[in-house]
Amino acid sequence: MKWVRQDAKRYLEAKEFIDTAVIPLIPLDISHEDGISKTALYQETTQIFTSELEKELAGRVMLFPAYVYLPNEETDSVRLQRWVDSAQENGFKHVFLTTFDSSWRKHAKNMSGELVWLPCPTEMDMETEEFGQSAKGLAREVIRLMREVWN
């Protein structure tokens, strides 16, 4: 389920079955051209990937709005942990944090959510016809990981 009004209504009717939150982590770097291009790529790729993930796991997973942050902000791990805590306090037993930003790996051990770091494709990768299949394959791998955590 996505964070949209129609799915929110469905969630409220069946929340005892939807025990997993997926929170995409997306940096926002507007300080230079490379930062803008890179973070726009992260956003676009995240949207494609999480759409595949949500489609495969509808009825078990709630896709939260993206957690957008400024790179190199140490306070963001504390603020993100509050998001995770809130989700867990409100019935989500499992919280997966998906990101293409490897800098989150240093915070993973101090957070109660499950960090899923993914390799980000290049802009050239996204131009190929195989990219859609690649995103589906990546989603399948993450679904396997999620199922391991659920069991």
PyMOL commands that set and color helices and strands:
alter all, ss='L'
color gray80, all
select helices_A, chain A and resi 5-14+33-56+75-89+102-110+123-127+131-150
alter helices_A, ss='H'
color red, helices_A
select strands_A, chain A and resi 20-27+61-63+67-69+94-99+114-117
alter strands_A, ss='S'
color yellow, strands_A
deselect
rebuild
show_as cartoon
